[in-house]
Amino acid sequence: MAPLTRSLQQICTSIVAEALAGAELVQLEYALMVFVNDAPGISQQTLSEAMGVDRNNIGLIAEKLEARGLLRRSVNGDDRRARQVYLTRKGARLWRQCRPEIFAANERILAPLNASEKKLFIDMLVRLVEGNRVHVRPGAGRRKRTSSKST
């Protein structure tokens, strides 16, 4: 099963990359924009947890999108260390422009299935992800770094 899911991930990544190429976005940047659109003012820490991406990487992605004028970050009034994230008008406009391309990409991915199979596949995929949510965390499955120092 693992090799099949890896192949599916590669297919999804490739097709979504094609869909986002015109917007000069990569999949994680677009995903971050989706989360921020759904929860304006979300903290970078919460984004990290929700997306299963290391918080430092979330910070770098947010910084890049902010430099492009697509995102605005502000200091949380209750916790000066925390950053809240918002889409700018430009970011919201780009997010809306990408939606039809992403929808079409999803349809391309699911094209080999008929309508009832698509629904069943998505339902089962959601159940698998939700049932294994504990494993959705930054660094899950990576090899631990070992010290190169000799004793």
DRENDO-1510 file (C-alpha; in Angstrom, 1 decimal, always signed):
<recs>
REC; n; res; u; v; w
REC; 1; MET; +0.0; +0.0; +0.0 .
REC; 2; ALA; +2.8; +2.5; +0.8 .
REC; 3; PRO; +4.3; +2.5; -2.7 .
REC; 4; LEU; +0.8; +3.1; -4.2 .
REC; 5; THR; +0.1; +6.0; -1.8 .
REC; 6; ARG; +3.6; +7.4; -2.7 .
REC; 7; SER; +2.8; +7.2; -6.4 .
REC; 8; LEU; -0.6; +8.9; -5.8 .
REC; 9; GLN; +1.2; +11.7; -3.9 .
REC; 10; GLN; +3.6; +12.2; -6.8 .
REC; 11; ILE; +0.7; +12.3; -9.3 .
REC; 12; CYS; -1.1; +14.8; -7.1 .
REC; 13; THR; +1.9; +17.0; -6.6 .
REC; 14; SER; +2.7; +17.0; -10.3 .
REC; 15; ILE; -0.8; +17.9; -11.4 .
REC; 16; VAL; -1.3; +20.5; -8.7 .
REC; 17; ALA; +2.1; +22.1; -9.6 .
REC; 18; GLU; +1.0; +22.4; -13.2 .
REC; 19; ALA; -2.3; +24.1; -12.1 .
REC; 20; LEU; -0.4; +26.6; -9.9 .
REC; 21; ALA; +2.5; +27.4; -12.2 .
REC; 22; GLY; +0.7; +30.4; -13.7 .
REC; 23; ALA; +0.2; +31.9; -10.3 .
REC; 24; GLU; +3.9; +31.3; -9.4 .
REC; 25; LEU; +2.8; +29.3; -6.3 .
REC; 26; VAL; +3.8; +25.9; -5.0 .
REC; 27; GLN; +1.4; +23.5; -3.3 .
REC; 28; LEU; +2.3; +24.4; +0.3 .
REC; 29; GLU; +2.0; +28.2; -0.4 .
REC; 30; TYR; -1.5; +27.6; -1.9 .
REC; 31; ALA; -2.4; +25.3; +1.0 .
REC; 32; LEU; -1.4; +28.0; +3.5 .
REC; 33; MET; -3.5; +30.5; +1.7 .
REC; 34; VAL; -6.5; +28.1; +1.8 .
REC; 35; PHE; -6.1; +27.7; +5.6 .
REC; 36; VAL; -5.7; +31.5; +6.1 .
REC; 37; ASN; -8.8; +32.2; +3.9 .
REC; 38; ASP; -10.8; +29.8; +6.0 .
REC; 39; ALA; -9.6; +31.2; +9.3 .
REC; 40; PRO; -8.4; +34.8; +9.0 .
REC; 41; GLY; -6.1; +35.7; +11.9 .
REC; 42; ILE; -5.0; +32.1; +12.4 .
REC; 43; SER; -1.7; +31.9; +14.2 .
REC; 44; GLN; +1.4; +30.6; +12.5 .
REC; 45; GLN; +1.6; +27.9; +15.3 .
REC; 46; THR; -1.9; +26.7; +14.6 .
REC; 47; LEU; -1.2; +26.7; +10.8 .
REC; 48; SER; +1.9; +24.6; +11.5 .
REC; 49; GLU; -0.2; +22.1; +13.5 .
REC; 50; ALA; -3.1; +22.0; +11.1 .
REC; 51; MET; -0.9; +21.6; +8.0 .
REC; 52; GLY; +1.6; +19.1; +9.6 .
REC; 53; VAL; +4.4; +21.4; +8.6 .
REC; 54; ASP; +7.3; +22.5; +10.8 .
REC; 55; ARG; +6.6; +26.0; +12.3 .
REC; 56; ASN; +9.9; +27.3; +11.0 .
REC; 57; ASN; +8.9; +26.3; +7.5 .
REC; 58; ILE; +5.5; +27.9; +7.9 .
REC; 59; GLY; +7.3; +31.1; +9.0 .
REC; 60; LEU; +9.4; +31.0; +5.8 .
REC; 61; ILE; +6.4; +30.3; +3.6 .
REC; 62; ALA; +4.4; +33.1; +5.2 .
REC; 63; GLU; +7.4; +35.5; +4.9 .
REC; 64; LYS; +7.7; +34.7; +1.1 .
REC; 65; LEU; +4.0; +35.3; +0.6 .
REC; 66; GLU; +4.1; +38.5; +2.6 .
REC; 67; ALA; +7.0; +39.7; +0.5 .
REC; 68; ARG; +4.8; +39.2; -2.6 .
REC; 69; GLY; +2.0; +41.2; -1.0 .
REC; 70; LEU; -0.3; +38.2; -0.7 .
REC; 71; LEU; -0.3; +37.8; +3.1 .
REC; 72; ARG; -0.1; +40.1; +6.1 .
REC; 73; ARG; +1.2; +39.1; +9.5 .
REC; 74; SER; +0.6; +40.9; +12.7 .
REC; 75; VAL; +1.7; +40.5; +16.3 .
REC; 76; ASN; -1.0; +38.9; +18.5 .
REC; 77; GLY; -2.0; +41.4; +21.2 .
REC; 78; ASP; -2.2; +38.7; +23.8 .
REC; 79; ASP; +1.1; +37.0; +23.0 .
REC; 80; ARG; +3.7; +39.2; +21.5 .
REC; 81; ARG; +5.7; +36.2; +20.2 .
REC; 82; ALA; +2.7; +34.9; +18.2 .
REC; 83; ARG; +2.0; +36.0; +14.6 .
REC; 84; GLN; -1.5; +36.2; +13.2 .
REC; 85; VAL; -1.9; +35.7; +9.5 .
REC; 86; TYR; -4.3; +37.3; +7.0 .
REC; 87; LEU; -4.7; +37.3; +3.3 .
REC; 88; THR; -4.4; +40.7; +1.7 .
REC; 89; ARG; -6.8; +41.7; -1.0 .
REC; 90; LYS; -4.2; +40.7; -3.6 .
REC; 91; GLY; -3.8; +37.4; -1.9 .
REC; 92; ALA; -7.6; +36.7; -1.7 .
REC; 93; ARG; -7.9; +37.6; -5.4 .
REC; 94; LEU; -5.1; +35.2; -6.4 .
REC; 95; TRP; -6.6; +32.5; -4.2 .
REC; 96; ARG; -9.9; +32.9; -5.9 .
REC; 97; GLN; -8.3; +32.9; -9.3 .
REC; 98; CYS; -6.5; +29.6; -8.5 .
REC; 99; ARG; -9.6; +27.8; -7.3 .
REC; 100; PRO; -10.9; +26.8; -10.7 .
REC; 101; GLU; -7.4; +25.5; -11.7 .
REC; 102; ILE; -7.2; +23.5; -8.5 .
REC; 103; PHE; -10.7; +22.1; -9.0 .
REC; 104; ALA; -9.7; +21.1; -12.5 .
REC; 105; ALA; -6.5; +19.5; -11.2 .
REC; 106; ASN; -8.5; +17.5; -8.7 .
REC; 107; GLU; -10.9; +16.3; -11.4 .
REC; 108; ARG; -7.9; +15.2; -13.5 .
REC; 109; ILE; -6.6; +13.2; -10.6 .
REC; 110; LEU; -9.9; +11.5; -10.1 .
REC; 111; ALA; -10.8; +11.1; -13.8 .
REC; 112; PRO; -10.2; +7.3; -13.8 .
REC; 113; LEU; -13.1; +6.9; -11.3 .
REC; 114; ASN; -16.8; +7.2; -12.0 .
REC; 115; ALA; -18.9; +9.5; -9.9 .
REC; 116; SER; -19.8; +7.0; -7.2 .
REC; 117; GLU; -16.2; +5.7; -7.0 .
REC; 118; LYS; -15.0; +9.3; -6.5 .
REC; 119; LYS; -17.4; +9.9; -3.6 .
REC; 120; LEU; -16.4; +6.6; -2.0 .
REC; 121; PHE; -12.7; +7.2; -2.5 .
REC; 122; ILE; -12.9; +10.7; -0.9 .
REC; 123; ASP; -15.0; +9.4; +2.0 .
REC; 124; MET; -12.5; +6.6; +2.6 .
REC; 125; LEU; -9.5; +8.9; +2.3 .
REC; 126; VAL; -11.0; +11.3; +4.9 .
REC; 127; ARG; -11.6; +8.3; +7.2 .
REC; 128; LEU; -8.0; +7.1; +6.8 .
REC; 129; VAL; -6.6; +10.6; +7.4 .
REC; 130; GLU; -8.9; +11.3; +10.4 .
REC; 131; GLY; -8.2; +7.8; +11.8 .
REC; 132; ASN; -4.5; +8.4; +11.7 .
REC; 133; ARG; -4.4; +12.1; +12.6 .
REC; 134; VAL; -1.8; +11.4; +15.3 .
REC; 135; HIS; +0.8; +10.8; +12.6 .
REC; 136; VAL; +0.2; +14.1; +10.9 .
REC; 137; ARG; +3.0; +16.1; +12.4 .
REC; 138; PRO; +6.1; +17.7; +11.2 .
REC; 139; GLY; +9.0; +15.3; +10.7 .
REC; 140; ALA; +6.9; +12.2; +11.1 .
REC; 141; GLY; +8.7; +9.2; +9.5 .
REC; 142; ARG; +12.0; +10.9; +9.0 .
REC; 143; ARG; +15.2; +9.3; +10.1 .
REC; 144; LYS; +16.7; +10.8; +13.2 .
REC; 145; ARG; +19.9; +12.7; +12.6 .
REC; 146; THR; +22.9; +11.1; +14.2 .
REC; 147; SER; +25.9; +12.9; +15.5 .
REC; 148; SER; +28.9; +12.7; +13.2 .
REC; 149; LYS; +31.3; +13.1; +16.2 .
REC; 150; SER; +33.4; +10.1; +16.9 .
REC; 151; THR; +33.9; +8.8; +20.4 .
</recs>
